[in-house]
Amino acid sequence: ALEITIRPAVKIPAVSDGKHMGFAWGPGDILVYETLHKASGSGSSFIHEVRKDEDIYSPILRKLFNESHHIFVGLQTIREDLPSKSRKPQFVSISKNYRSVIRACMEELQQVAVSTKDGEAATQYGNQVSILLAIELIWNLCEVLFIDAAPAGSLLLHLLDWVRLHKADVDEKAREVLQSDSPAEHRDYWDVVVSYVLQGRLDEARQMLMKQATLQPAARNMYKLMDTLLSKMPFFNPSGTQTLTEFDVKWRHWHEEVDRCLQDNSFASNKHLEIICKLLLGDEDILLDHKELLGTWYHFLVTRLLFCHPTVKPAELHYYAQSCMTMFLDSRSVPEPLDSILLAAFEFDIHQVIKDCSIALNNWWFVAHLTDLLDHCKLLQSHNLHFGSNLREFLLLEYASGLFTHHSLWQLAVDYFDHCPEFGRVYLELQIERVPLDTERKALKVLRICEQRQMSEQVRSICKIMAMRALRNNRLGSALSWSIRAKDAAFATLISERFLQDYCTRGTFSDLDLIDNLGPAMLLSDRLTFLGKYREFHKLYEEKRFTEAAKLLLSLMTAKIAPRSFWMTLLTDALPLLEQKEVIFSADQTYELMYCLGELTSSLNSEATGTDRPMQEEDIELTKVELLRLALARNLAMAIVKEGTVET
């Protein structure tokens, strides 16, 4: 079937002739639909949701993202002013940490793939293992060539370790041979011996050959000679006192000795030992005869270097890599993407490695983290992109943007944006607004991130959204709390009005803890100030601090803090204070209360003429006014008498 490929690794089935495709882009995926008309989606017969990055939805791979995030953050703390000699070991250690995380995920995926009974899931897990294997292979080679930058001599030792790590099937085969009744007669015996030689594991090859020697006493001298040749093969010791030149001389002497043994037909009577002798001499034809055991052209390369050019310099690698790939692969076959990536690495073309990996792999995790590490090693300084960012930042931004589409991994992405000095802040501001605020707990997380980065516009937006949601659910306390955090005076006023309406209806306040602890926040709006002060009046009354309560109540009306619509409630609240045996309101205060009552009754009368209010409501209001007038008159008389008595 014909397919359209969209990077990275998204495949969409093509539509039939005469029809068209429509696309609707989202932050982390796209909708694809078949249409009958160019410009509309009417008549769609199918609709597909296509995710850009499926890996973030894998529970096991999420561990890879989480663990690598910690390593990434640690890498950013390495001081740039340290000398390169002291920084290099740290970079190598970080590279190994990344690889250990990859291998841990790979092993877990392998276990799950084996244990699952779902064939489709097993295939998916197997594909993920293959991808991680390739990623670890490439990363390990980049570590050897670019980060550790091993010189001649040490370089071959690192490459041998690289091949051994990624060609571990010989160990499994060796276990089968050794666990058999007669290892030397096992059908895979010679394959194991040759595989050990091809990997430069000569001590293990010697141990295996000893088992064969015991079965053939007549050929004991021949096996002993091979054992001597294998034991004498020199390997460069980077920590030793021997120079590279001295090692090269010693190796050439050994090579000549092996060649003499071959020329003397010392192993002519044993084809297996003769093959091993030719392998030690780096015979290309014999090496290529063992393609199946080598498995890959890069294993062939390392083995060829081991037995022909052990002092190879980094600058010479590209020549040997190209020739080995040409010799090993079928001339008619096209190299796989992995082959091209490894060849680019051997050619020390870092940017080509990153480019090819970006195309071949199904997410940005690998290229983003590897590029970041290489950039810290000062290996990418000269490469800026045409739109202003550098390669490191571009890849980190792409990777972090993908994480933001996941319900929990978005939190990791914040740190990646933080370490992108050019565009990280802009990307974070755009992406943070797309995080669905499903719960108050999640909203608080998002809010904390924004507050820590002084993203005031996003803080206001989040608080307004949560305040509106709380208000719709009639959770006034939560709504007020969010509006205060947003510093939204208009919304705080609206919610304060709702609190006051509720109080008028029920006679009690809800969310007392919040109102009691408003503090300076009550100054956000006049209505909120009134709400806080009115609650303070109630607390003073409950504590029987009547004089202070009376003074506060009066100030709320005279200072015009209380809304006119609430004056009747305040005057009604004054009634119990007016009816106390002890005089609470002074004569002046009583006059002020009378003035307020007069203002209120005149406005009530004017409203009554313009509206058709129920008679019952009017009667209640009139009764309240009469009661208040009576109480005020009585209190005024008592206050005048009391104040006159005091003056006398």
MARFIVO-406837 format. One line per field, with one value per residue (C-alpha): residue number from 1; residue in one letter; x, y, z. Coordinates in steps of 0.2 Angstrom, whole numbers, plus 2048, in hexadecimal, padded with zeros to 3 digits. Each point is the difference from the previous one (the first is absolute). Layout:
kevo <- (NUM; ...)
ronu <- (A; ...)
px <- (X; ...)
py <- (Y; ...)
pz <- (Z; ...)
END
This chain:
kevo <- (1; 2; 3; 4; 5; 6; 7; 8; 9; 10; 11; 12; 13; 14; 15; 16; 17; 18; 19; 20; 21; 22; 23; 24; 25; 26; 27; 28; 29; 30; 31; 32; 33; 34; 35; 36; 37; 38; 39; 40; 41; 42; 43; 44; 45; 46; 47; 48; 49; 50; 51; 52; 53; 54; 55; 56; 57; 58; 59; 60; 61; 62; 63; 64; 65; 66; 67; 68; 69; 70; 71; 72; 73; 74; 75; 76; 77; 78; 79; 80; 81; 82; 83; 84; 85; 86; 87; 88; 89; 90; 91; 92; 93; 94; 95; 96; 97; 98; 99; 100; 101; 102; 103; 104; 105; 106; 107; 108; 109; 110; 111; 112; 113; 114; 115; 116; 117; 118; 119; 120; 121; 122; 123; 124; 125; 126; 127; 128; 129; 130; 131; 132; 133; 134; 135; 136; 137; 138; 139; 140; 141; 142; 143; 144; 145; 146; 147; 148; 149; 150; 151; 152; 153; 154; 155; 156; 157; 158; 159; 160; 161; 162; 163; 164; 165; 166; 167; 168; 169; 170; 171; 172; 173; 174; 175; 176; 177; 178; 179; 180; 181; 182; 183; 184; 185; 186; 187; 188; 189; 190; 191; 192; 193; 194; 195; 196; 197; 198; 199; 200; 201; 202; 203; 204; 205; 206; 207; 208; 209; 210; 211; 212; 213; 214; 215; 216; 217; 218; 219; 220; 221; 222; 223; 224; 225; 226; 227; 228; 229; 230; 231; 232; 233; 234; 235; 236; 237; 238; 239; 240; 241; 242; 243; 244; 245; 246; 247; 248; 249; 250; 251; 252; 253; 254; 255; 256; 257; 258; 259; 260; 261; 262; 263; 264; 265; 266; 267; 268; 269; 270; 271; 272; 273; 274; 275; 276; 277; 278; 279; 280; 281; 282; 283; 284; 285; 286; 287; 288; 289; 290; 291; 292; 293; 294; 295; 296; 297; 298; 299; 300; 301; 302; 303; 304; 305; 306; 307; 308; 309; 310; 311; 312; 313; 314; 315; 316; 317; 318; 319; 320; 321; 322; 323; 324; 325; 326; 327; 328; 329; 330; 331; 332; 333; 334; 335; 336; 337; 338; 339; 340; 341; 342; 343; 344; 345; 346; 347; 348; 349; 350; 351; 352; 353; 354; 355; 356; 357; 358; 359; 360; 361; 362; 363; 364; 365; 366; 367; 368; 369; 370; 371; 372; 373; 374; 375; 376; 377; 378; 379; 380; 381; 382; 383; 384; 385; 386; 387; 388; 389; 390; 391; 392; 393; 394; 395; 396; 397; 398; 399; 400; 401; 402; 403; 404; 405; 406; 407; 408; 409; 410; 411; 412; 413; 414; 415; 416; 417; 418; 419; 420; 421; 422; 423; 424; 425; 426; 427; 428; 429; 430; 431; 432; 433; 434; 435; 436; 437; 438; 439; 440; 441; 442; 443; 444; 445; 446; 447; 448; 449; 450; 451; 452; 453; 454; 455; 456; 457; 458; 459; 460; 461; 462; 463; 464; 465; 466; 467; 468; 469; 470; 471; 472; 473; 474; 475; 476; 477; 478; 479; 480; 481; 482; 483; 484; 485; 486; 487; 488; 489; 490; 491; 492; 493; 494; 495; 496; 497; 498; 499; 500; 501; 502; 503; 504; 505; 506; 507; 508; 509; 510; 511; 512; 513; 514; 515; 516; 517; 518; 519; 520; 521; 522; 523; 524; 525; 526; 527; 528; 529; 530; 531; 532; 533; 534; 535; 536; 537; 538; 539; 540; 541; 542; 543; 544; 545; 546; 547; 548; 549; 550; 551; 552; 553; 554; 555; 556; 557; 558; 559; 560; 561; 562; 563; 564; 565; 566; 567; 568; 569; 570; 571; 572; 573; 574; 575; 576; 577; 578; 579; 580; 581; 582; 583; 584; 585; 586; 587; 588; 589; 590; 591; 592; 593; 594; 595; 596; 597; 598; 599; 600; 601; 602; 603; 604; 605; 606; 607; 608; 609; 610; 611; 612; 613; 614; 615; 616; 617; 618; 619; 620; 621; 622; 623; 624; 625; 626; 627; 628; 629; 630; 631; 632; 633; 634; 635; 636; 637; 638; 639; 640; 641; 642; 643; 644; 645; 646; 647; 648)
ronu <- (A; L; E; I; T; I; R; P; A; V; K; I; P; A; V; S; D; G; K; H; M; G; F; A; W; G; P; G; D; I; L; V; Y; E; T; L; H; K; A; S; G; S; G; S; S; F; I; H; E; V; R; K; D; E; D; I; Y; S; P; I; L; R; K; L; F; N; E; S; H; H; I; F; V; G; L; Q; T; I; R; E; D; L; P; S; K; S; R; K; P; Q; F; V; S; I; S; K; N; Y; R; S; V; I; R; A; C; M; E; E; L; Q; Q; V; A; V; S; T; K; D; G; E; A; A; T; Q; Y; G; N; Q; V; S; I; L; L; A; I; E; L; I; W; N; L; C; E; V; L; F; I; D; A; A; P; A; G; S; L; L; L; H; L; L; D; W; V; R; L; H; K; A; D; V; D; E; K; A; R; E; V; L; Q; S; D; S; P; A; E; H; R; D; Y; W; D; V; V; V; S; Y; V; L; Q; G; R; L; D; E; A; R; Q; M; L; M; K; Q; A; T; L; Q; P; A; A; R; N; M; Y; K; L; M; D; T; L; L; S; K; M; P; F; F; N; P; S; G; T; Q; T; L; T; E; F; D; V; K; W; R; H; W; H; E; E; V; D; R; C; L; Q; D; N; S; F; A; S; N; K; H; L; E; I; I; C; K; L; L; L; G; D; E; D; I; L; L; D; H; K; E; L; L; G; T; W; Y; H; F; L; V; T; R; L; L; F; C; H; P; T; V; K; P; A; E; L; H; Y; Y; A; Q; S; C; M; T; M; F; L; D; S; R; S; V; P; E; P; L; D; S; I; L; L; A; A; F; E; F; D; I; H; Q; V; I; K; D; C; S; I; A; L; N; N; W; W; F; V; A; H; L; T; D; L; L; D; H; C; K; L; L; Q; S; H; N; L; H; F; G; S; N; L; R; E; F; L; L; L; E; Y; A; S; G; L; F; T; H; H; S; L; W; Q; L; A; V; D; Y; F; D; H; C; P; E; F; G; R; V; Y; L; E; L; Q; I; E; R; V; P; L; D; T; E; R; K; A; L; K; V; L; R; I; C; E; Q; R; Q; M; S; E; Q; V; R; S; I; C; K; I; M; A; M; R; A; L; R; N; N; R; L; G; S; A; L; S; W; S; I; R; A; K; D; A; A; F; A; T; L; I; S; E; R; F; L; Q; D; Y; C; T; R; G; T; F; S; D; L; D; L; I; D; N; L; G; P; A; M; L; L; S; D; R; L; T; F; L; G; K; Y; R; E; F; H; K; L; Y; E; E; K; R; F; T; E; A; A; K; L; L; L; S; L; M; T; A; K; I; A; P; R; S; F; W; M; T; L; L; T; D; A; L; P; L; L; E; Q; K; E; V; I; F; S; A; D; Q; T; Y; E; L; M; Y; C; L; G; E; L; T; S; S; L; N; S; E; A; T; G; T; D; R; P; M; Q; E; E; D; I; E; L; T; K; V; E; L; L; R; L; A; L; A; R; N; L; A; M; A; I; V; K; E; G; T; V; E; T)
px <- (800; 806; 804; 805; 80D; 801; 80F; 803; 7F9; 7EE; 7F8; 7EF; 7F7; 7FD; 7EF; 7F8; 800; 7F4; 800; 80A; 807; 7FD; 80B; 7FD; 80F; 801; 80E; 805; 7F7; 7F6; 7EF; 800; 7F0; 7FA; 7F6; 7F6; 803; 810; 7FB; 7F4; 7FF; 7EF; 7FD; 80F; 800; 80E; 809; 811; 809; 813; 80C; 811; 808; 7F9; 80E; 7FB; 7F1; 80A; 801; 812; 807; 7F9; 80D; 80D; 7F9; 7FF; 812; 808; 7F8; 80A; 810; 7FC; 7FD; 811; 809; 7FA; 809; 811; 80A; 807; 80E; 809; 80E; 7FC; 80B; 7F5; 7F0; 803; 7FE; 7F0; 7F9; 805; 7F8; 7F0; 800; 802; 7F1; 7F5; 805; 7FD; 7EE; 7FE; 806; 7F5; 7F0; 806; 801; 7EF; 7F8; 808; 7F9; 7EF; 801; 804; 7F2; 7F2; 7F3; 7FA; 809; 7FD; 807; 80F; 804; 7FF; 80B; 80C; 801; 803; 80E; 808; 7FF; 808; 80E; 804; 7FF; 80C; 80C; 801; 802; 80D; 80A; 7FE; 806; 810; 804; 7F9; 7FE; 80E; 80A; 80C; 811; 809; 803; 7F2; 7F4; 800; 7FE; 7F0; 7FA; 802; 7F6; 7F3; 7FF; 800; 7F2; 7F5; 804; 7FC; 7F9; 811; 7FE; 7EF; 807; 810; 7F5; 7F6; 811; 808; 7F0; 7FF; 807; 80F; 803; 80F; 7F4; 7F1; 7FB; 802; 811; 80B; 7F4; 802; 813; 800; 7F4; 80B; 80F; 7F6; 7FC; 812; 7FB; 80F; 801; 7EF; 805; 80F; 7F5; 7F4; 80F; 807; 7F0; 804; 812; 7FC; 7F6; 80E; 810; 809; 7FD; 805; 80F; 7F6; 7F3; 80E; 808; 7EF; 7FE; 812; 7FB; 7F0; 808; 80E; 7F4; 804; 7F2; 804; 7FF; 7FB; 805; 811; 811; 801; 7FF; 7F5; 810; 807; 7EF; 800; 811; 7FB; 7F0; 809; 80C; 7F1; 7F8; 80F; 801; 7EE; 804; 80F; 7F6; 7F3; 80E; 808; 7EF; 800; 7ED; 7FE; 7F9; 7F3; 7F4; 7F9; 810; 806; 7F1; 803; 812; 7FA; 7F4; 80E; 809; 7F0; 7FD; 7F1; 7FA; 7FF; 7F8; 7F3; 7FD; 7FA; 7F3; 7F3; 80A; 805; 7EE; 804; 80C; 805; 805; 80A; 808; 806; 806; 80A; 807; 805; 80A; 806; 801; 800; 807; 7F3; 7FE; 7EE; 803; 803; 7F0; 7F5; 80B; 7FF; 7EE; 7FB; 80A; 7FA; 7EE; 803; 808; 7F4; 7EF; 7F9; 804; 7ED; 7F9; 7FD; 807; 7F4; 7FE; 80A; 80E; 800; 800; 80E; 80A; 7FD; 807; 80F; 803; 7FE; 7F2; 7F6; 7F3; 7FC; 7FE; 7F3; 7F7; 7FF; 7FA; 7F3; 7F9; 802; 7FA; 7EE; 802; 80B; 807; 810; 806; 7FA; 80B; 80F; 801; 7FE; 80F; 80A; 7FD; 806; 810; 802; 7FE; 7F2; 804; 802; 7EE; 7F2; 7F0; 7FA; 7F1; 80B; 800; 80E; 7FE; 800; 7F2; 7F6; 800; 7FD; 7F1; 7F9; 802; 7F9; 7F1; 7FC; 801; 7F3; 7F3; 800; 7F6; 80E; 811; 7FC; 808; 811; 7FF; 800; 813; 804; 7F8; 809; 811; 7FC; 806; 7FA; 7EE; 7FD; 7F6; 7F5; 7FC; 7FC; 7F4; 7F7; 800; 7FB; 7F0; 7FB; 802; 7EE; 7FD; 7F6; 802; 804; 80F; 806; 7FC; 80A; 80F; 7FF; 7FD; 810; 80A; 7FA; 802; 812; 804; 7F6; 7F4; 7F3; 7F4; 7FF; 7FE; 7F1; 7F9; 801; 7F8; 7F2; 7FC; 800; 7F6; 7F3; 7FF; 7FE; 7F3; 7F6; 801; 7FA; 810; 802; 80F; 80A; 7FA; 805; 811; 804; 7FA; 80B; 80F; 7FC; 7FF; 7F0; 7F6; 7F1; 7FE; 804; 7F2; 7F4; 803; 7FF; 7EF; 7FB; 807; 7F5; 7F1; 802; 802; 7F0; 7F7; 807; 805; 812; 810; 808; 813; 803; 812; 804; 7F6; 808; 812; 7FE; 80D; 807; 7F7; 7F0; 806; 7FF; 7EE; 7F4; 7F3; 80D; 806; 7EE; 7FE; 80F; 7FC; 7EE; 806; 80B; 7F1; 7F8; 80F; 801; 7ED; 803; 80E; 7F4; 80C; 7F0; 808; 80D; 7F3; 7F4; 80E; 805; 7EE; 7FD; 811; 7FA; 7F1; 808; 810; 7F5; 808; 7F0; 7F5; 7F0; 7F6; 808; 7FC; 7EF; 80A; 80D; 7F3; 7F6; 811; 801; 7EF; 807; 80D; 7F3; 7F6; 80E; 7FD; 811; 801; 80B; 7FE; 804; 7F4; 80A; 801; 7ED; 7FE; 80A; 7F6; 7F0; 807; 804; 7EF; 7F9; 80A; 7FB; 7ED; 800; 808; 7F4; 7F1; 806; 803; 7EF; 7F7; 809; 7FE; 7F2; 807; 7F5; 7F6; 808; 811; 7FC; 7F7; 810; 80B; 7F5; 7FF; 813; 801; 7F4; 809; 811; 7F8; 7FA; 810; 80A; 7F5; 801; 813; 802; 7F7; 80A; 810; 7FC; 7FB; 810; 80B; 7F8; 802; 813; 802; 7F8)
py <- (800; 811; 80B; 812; 802; 80F; 803; 7FA; 7EE; 803; 7F6; 805; 7F5; 808; 803; 7FA; 809; 80F; 803; 80C; 800; 80D; 803; 808; 803; 7FF; 803; 7EE; 7F7; 803; 7FB; 7F9; 7FE; 7FB; 80D; 801; 812; 80A; 80D; 7F7; 7F1; 7FC; 7EE; 7F9; 7ED; 7FE; 80A; 7FC; 807; 7FF; 803; 807; 7F7; 7EF; 7FC; 80C; 7F6; 7F0; 7FD; 7F9; 80D; 80D; 7FA; 804; 812; 802; 7F9; 80A; 810; 7FE; 7FD; 80F; 80C; 7FA; 803; 812; 803; 7FC; 811; 805; 809; 7F0; 7FA; 7F3; 7F3; 800; 801; 7F2; 7F2; 808; 800; 7EE; 7FB; 809; 7F7; 7EF; 805; 803; 7F0; 7F6; 807; 7FB; 7EE; 7FF; 804; 7F5; 7F1; 804; 801; 7EF; 7F8; 807; 7FA; 7EE; 7FF; 808; 7F5; 80E; 7FD; 812; 807; 7F4; 807; 812; 7FC; 7F8; 80F; 80B; 7F5; 801; 813; 801; 7F4; 80B; 80F; 7F9; 7FA; 811; 809; 7F4; 804; 812; 7FF; 7F7; 80C; 811; 801; 7F5; 804; 7F1; 802; 7F3; 7F0; 803; 802; 7EE; 7FA; 80B; 7FA; 7EE; 803; 808; 7F0; 7F4; 809; 800; 7EE; 7F6; 7F1; 7F7; 7FF; 7F8; 7F3; 7FD; 7FC; 7F3; 7F8; 800; 7F9; 7F1; 7EF; 802; 812; 7FD; 7F5; 80C; 806; 812; 7FE; 807; 80E; 806; 7FF; 80A; 80C; 803; 803; 80C; 80A; 800; 7F5; 7F6; 7F9; 7F9; 7F9; 7F7; 7F8; 7F9; 7F9; 7F7; 7F5; 7FB; 7FD; 7F4; 7F6; 7FF; 7FC; 7FD; 812; 807; 809; 809; 806; 805; 80B; 808; 803; 809; 80B; 805; 803; 80B; 80B; 812; 80C; 812; 805; 813; 801; 7F7; 807; 7F9; 80D; 7FD; 7FE; 7F3; 7F7; 801; 7F8; 7F2; 7FD; 7FF; 7F3; 7F5; 802; 7FA; 7F1; 7FB; 803; 7F4; 7F3; 801; 7FF; 7F1; 7F7; 7FE; 7FE; 7F8; 7F0; 809; 80B; 808; 806; 805; 80B; 808; 803; 809; 80A; 806; 806; 80A; 7F6; 809; 7F1; 7F5; 80E; 802; 7ED; 803; 80D; 7F6; 801; 812; 805; 812; 80A; 80A; 7F0; 7FB; 812; 7FE; 7EE; 806; 80F; 7F4; 7F4; 80C; 812; 800; 812; 807; 813; 808; 80A; 7EF; 7F8; 806; 7F8; 7EF; 802; 804; 7F1; 7F4; 805; 7FE; 7EF; 7F9; 806; 7F9; 80C; 800; 804; 811; 804; 801; 810; 7F9; 7FC; 812; 807; 7F6; 804; 812; 7FE; 7F7; 80F; 80C; 809; 804; 80A; 7F2; 7F4; 80B; 804; 7ED; 7FB; 80E; 7F9; 7ED; 800; 801; 80E; 80E; 7F9; 7F9; 80F; 80C; 7F9; 7FB; 811; 808; 7F6; 803; 812; 801; 7F7; 80F; 7F5; 80A; 812; 804; 7FA; 80D; 7FE; 80D; 806; 805; 7F1; 7F4; 7ED; 7FB; 80C; 7FC; 7ED; 803; 80B; 7F3; 7F2; 80A; 805; 7EE; 7FD; 80D; 7F6; 7F3; 801; 7FE; 802; 812; 804; 7FA; 80B; 810; 7FC; 7FE; 811; 808; 7FB; 807; 812; 806; 7FA; 7F5; 80D; 804; 7ED; 7FE; 80E; 7F9; 7EE; 803; 808; 7EF; 7F5; 7FB; 805; 7F0; 802; 80D; 7F7; 801; 812; 804; 7F7; 80A; 810; 7FC; 7FE; 811; 809; 7FA; 807; 810; 7FC; 80C; 7FF; 7ED; 801; 80C; 7F5; 7F0; 808; 807; 7EF; 7F8; 80E; 7FF; 7ED; 801; 80D; 7F5; 7F2; 80C; 7FE; 812; 7FE; 7F8; 80D; 80F; 7F8; 7FE; 812; 807; 7F6; 807; 812; 802; 80E; 7FE; 7EE; 801; 80D; 7F5; 7F1; 80C; 805; 7ED; 7FE; 80E; 7FA; 7EF; 808; 809; 7F0; 7F5; 80B; 7F8; 801; 7F1; 7FE; 809; 7FB; 809; 810; 800; 7FF; 80C; 80C; 80D; 7F7; 808; 810; 7F9; 807; 80B; 7F2; 7F4; 80C; 802; 7ED; 7FE; 80F; 7FA; 7EF; 809; 808; 7EF; 7FA; 80F; 7FE; 7ED; 805; 80D; 80E; 80B; 811; 7FB; 7F7; 80F; 80C; 7F4; 7FE; 813; 803; 7F3; 80B; 812; 7FC; 7FA; 7EF; 7F6; 800; 809; 7F0; 7F9; 80F; 7F8; 7F1; 80A; 80A; 7F1; 7F9; 810; 7FC; 7F4; 80C; 80E; 7F5; 7FC; 806; 809; 80F; 7FA; 80E; 811; 80F; 805; 7EE; 7FF; 810; 7F8; 7F0; 80A; 80A; 7EF; 7FA; 810; 7FE; 7EE; 804; 80E; 7F4; 7F2; 80C; 806; 7ED; 7FB; 80D; 7FA; 7ED; 7F4; 7F7; 7F4; 807; 7F4; 805; 813; 7FC; 7F7; 80E; 80D; 7F5; 800; 813; 803; 7F4; 809; 811; 7FB; 7F8; 80F; 80C; 7F6; 7FE; 813; 804; 7F4; 807; 812; 7FC; 7F6; 80D; 80E; 7F7; 7FD; 813; 805)
pz <- (800; 7FC; 80F; 804; 80D; 80C; 80B; 80C; 7FD; 7FC; 7F3; 7F8; 7F3; 7EF; 7FA; 7F0; 7EF; 7FF; 813; 80A; 812; 80D; 80F; 811; 80A; 813; 80D; 800; 7F2; 7F0; 7FA; 7EE; 7F6; 7EF; 7F7; 7F0; 7FD; 801; 80C; 80C; 80B; 7FB; 7FA; 80B; 7FF; 80D; 80D; 807; 810; 7FC; 80F; 7FC; 80E; 806; 80B; 80E; 802; 804; 813; 7FF; 7F5; 80C; 80C; 7F3; 7FE; 813; 804; 7F2; 806; 810; 7F6; 7F5; 80F; 808; 7F0; 7FF; 811; 7FA; 801; 7EF; 807; 806; 7F6; 7F2; 808; 810; 7F6; 7F4; 80D; 806; 7EE; 7FD; 811; 7FB; 7EF; 808; 80C; 7F1; 7F8; 810; 800; 7EE; 804; 810; 7F5; 7F2; 80D; 807; 7EF; 7FB; 810; 7FC; 7EE; 805; 80E; 7F6; 7F8; 7F4; 7EF; 7FB; 810; 7FF; 7EF; 806; 80E; 7F5; 7F4; 80F; 806; 7EE; 800; 812; 7FA; 7F1; 80B; 80D; 7F2; 7F8; 811; 806; 7F0; 802; 811; 7FB; 7F1; 805; 813; 806; 7F0; 803; 7F7; 7F6; 80A; 80C; 7F2; 7FA; 812; 802; 7EF; 806; 80F; 7F5; 7F5; 80E; 809; 7F1; 7FA; 80F; 7F8; 801; 812; 7FF; 7F4; 80A; 80F; 7F6; 7FA; 812; 807; 7F4; 804; 7F4; 7FD; 7F3; 7F6; 800; 7EF; 805; 808; 7F2; 7FD; 812; 7FF; 7F0; 807; 80F; 7F4; 7F5; 810; 806; 810; 7FE; 812; 7FE; 7EF; 808; 80E; 7F3; 7F5; 810; 800; 7EE; 803; 80E; 7F3; 7F3; 809; 7EF; 7FC; 811; 7F9; 7F3; 80D; 80B; 7F2; 7FD; 813; 800; 7F1; 808; 811; 7F8; 7F6; 807; 805; 804; 812; 801; 813; 7FD; 7FD; 7EE; 7F2; 7F1; 7F5; 80B; 800; 7ED; 7FF; 80C; 7F6; 7EF; 807; 806; 7F0; 7F7; 80B; 7FC; 7ED; 802; 808; 7F2; 7F3; 808; 7FF; 813; 800; 7EF; 807; 80A; 7F5; 810; 807; 7EF; 7FE; 811; 7FB; 7F0; 80B; 80B; 7F0; 7FB; 7F0; 7F8; 7F7; 80F; 80A; 7F3; 800; 812; 7FC; 809; 810; 7FE; 7FD; 7FB; 7F6; 80F; 809; 7F1; 800; 813; 7FD; 7F1; 809; 80F; 7F5; 7F3; 807; 813; 801; 7F5; 802; 801; 7F0; 7F7; 805; 7F2; 7F3; 808; 804; 7EE; 7F9; 80D; 7FD; 7ED; 802; 80C; 7F9; 7F0; 7F2; 7FA; 811; 807; 811; 80E; 809; 80F; 7F4; 7FA; 812; 806; 7F0; 803; 812; 7FA; 7F4; 80F; 7F8; 810; 7F7; 7F3; 80F; 808; 7F0; 7FB; 811; 800; 7F0; 804; 812; 806; 80D; 805; 811; 7F9; 7F5; 80D; 80E; 7F6; 7F8; 811; 806; 7F1; 801; 812; 7F9; 7F5; 7F0; 7F8; 803; 7EE; 7FA; 801; 7F8; 7F4; 80A; 80F; 80C; 801; 7FC; 813; 804; 7F1; 804; 812; 7FC; 7F5; 80D; 80E; 7F5; 7FD; 813; 803; 7F7; 80E; 80F; 80D; 7F6; 7FC; 811; 7FA; 7F0; 80B; 805; 7EE; 7FB; 80F; 7F8; 7EF; 802; 7EF; 7FE; 80F; 809; 7F1; 7FD; 813; 800; 7F1; 805; 813; 7FA; 7F7; 810; 804; 812; 805; 812; 80D; 805; 7EE; 7FE; 810; 7F8; 7F0; 80A; 80A; 7F1; 7F9; 810; 802; 7EE; 803; 7F2; 806; 7F1; 801; 813; 7FD; 7F3; 80A; 80F; 7F6; 7F8; 811; 809; 7F2; 802; 813; 7FE; 7F4; 80D; 80D; 80A; 805; 80C; 7F2; 7F3; 80C; 803; 7EE; 7FC; 80E; 7F8; 7EF; 808; 7F6; 809; 7F5; 803; 813; 801; 7F7; 80C; 80F; 7FA; 800; 811; 806; 7F7; 808; 811; 7FD; 7FB; 80D; 80E; 801; 7F7; 7F7; 7FF; 810; 801; 7EF; 805; 811; 7F8; 7F2; 807; 7F4; 7F1; 805; 7F9; 7EF; 7FE; 80A; 801; 806; 80D; 806; 800; 80B; 80B; 802; 805; 80D; 807; 803; 809; 80B; 804; 804; 80C; 808; 7FC; 7FC; 800; 7F3; 7F6; 800; 7FB; 7F1; 7FB; 7FF; 7F6; 7F3; 7FC; 803; 7F6; 7F1; 801; 801; 7F1; 802; 7FD; 810; 80B; 807; 805; 809; 809; 804; 807; 80B; 808; 80D; 805; 802; 80B; 80C; 812; 7FF; 7F4; 7F1; 7F3; 806; 7FC; 7F1; 7F9; 802; 7F6; 7F3; 800; 7FF; 7F1; 7F7; 804; 7F9; 7F0; 7FE; 803; 7F3; 7F3; 804; 7FE; 7EF; 7FB; 806; 7F5; 7F0; 803; 803; 810; 80A; 80E; 80C; 7FC; 803; 811; 806; 7FB; 808; 810; 800; 7FE; 80E; 80C; 7FB; 803; 811; 805; 7FA; 809; 810; 7FF; 7FC; 810; 80A; 7F9; 803; 812; 802; 7F8; 80A; 810; 7FC; 7FC; 810)
END
